[in-house]
Amino acid sequence: MSNFLDSITGPLNKKSCVYFYFWSLFFFIVLVITFITHIIILFKDYKKLSGHHILSAVVILINLFLAYFVNRLFLTMCNKSLA
């Protein structure tokens, strides 16, 4: 019974850090695509855009950057703690 509980709640190995690597990579790709999309929209339809549209685009980009940064930070912490 003790081995079973240790396998469920025990420490993970370094291979589990890949989880944070994939999420940081995913959020970075989404951030770049979103940034390019918003730049294209800004130059294409700049007369139709209101302050609300620009503010929401900035908030989306900040959220994506934070998601990328947090996962990258977790990846670094995971790699350093399990080294």
C-alpha positions in Angstrom: 0.0 0.0 0.0 2.9 2.4 0.8 4.4 1.8 -2.6 1.1 2.6 -4.3 0.7 5.9 -2.4 4.4 6.8 -3.1 3.8 6.3 -6.8 0.8 8.6 -6.8 2.0 11.3 -4.5 5.7 10.9 -4.6 8.1 13.3 -6.4 8.2 13.3 -10.2 11.3 12.8 -12.3 12.9 15.3 -14.7 10.9 14.0 -17.7 7.8 15.6 -16.2 9.3 19.1 -16.9 8.5 18.6 -20.5 4.9 19.5 -19.6 6.0 23.1 -19.0 8.2 23.1 -22.1 5.2 22.3 -24.4 2.9 24.8 -22.7 5.5 27.6 -22.9 6.1 26.7 -26.6 2.3 26.6 -27.3 1.7 30.0 -25.6 4.7 31.5 -27.4 3.4 30.4 -30.8 -0.1 31.7 -30.0 1.4 35.0 -28.8 3.3 35.5 -32.1 0.3 34.5 -34.2 -2.0 36.8 -32.3 0.5 39.7 -32.4 0.9 39.4 -36.2 -2.8 39.1 -36.6 -3.5 42.3 -34.6 -0.7 44.2 -36.5 -2.3 43.2 -39.8 -5.8 44.2 -38.6 -4.3 47.5 -37.2 -2.8 48.5 -40.6 -5.7 47.1 -42.7 -8.7 48.5 -40.8 -7.2 51.3 -38.6 -10.0 53.7 -39.4 -12.7 51.2 -38.2 -10.9 50.4 -34.9 -12.0 52.0 -31.7 -10.2 52.4 -28.4 -12.0 49.4 -27.1 -10.7 47.1 -29.8 -7.1 48.3 -29.2 -7.4 47.9 -25.5 -8.8 44.4 -25.8 -6.0 43.4 -28.2 -3.4 44.7 -25.7 -5.1 42.8 -22.8 -5.1 39.6 -24.9 -1.4 40.0 -25.8 -0.5 40.7 -22.1 -2.4 37.6 -21.0 -0.7 35.4 -23.6 2.7 36.8 -22.7 2.1 36.2 -19.0 1.0 32.6 -19.7 4.1 32.1 -21.8 6.3 33.6 -19.1 4.8 31.7 -16.2 5.2 28.4 -18.0 8.8 29.3 -18.9 9.5 30.2 -15.3 8.0 26.9 -14.1 10.1 25.0 -16.6 13.2 26.7 -15.3 12.2 26.0 -11.7 11.4 22.4 -12.6 14.7 21.8 -14.4 16.8 23.5 -11.6 15.1 21.7 -8.8 15.3 18.2 -10.3 18.9 18.6 -11.7 
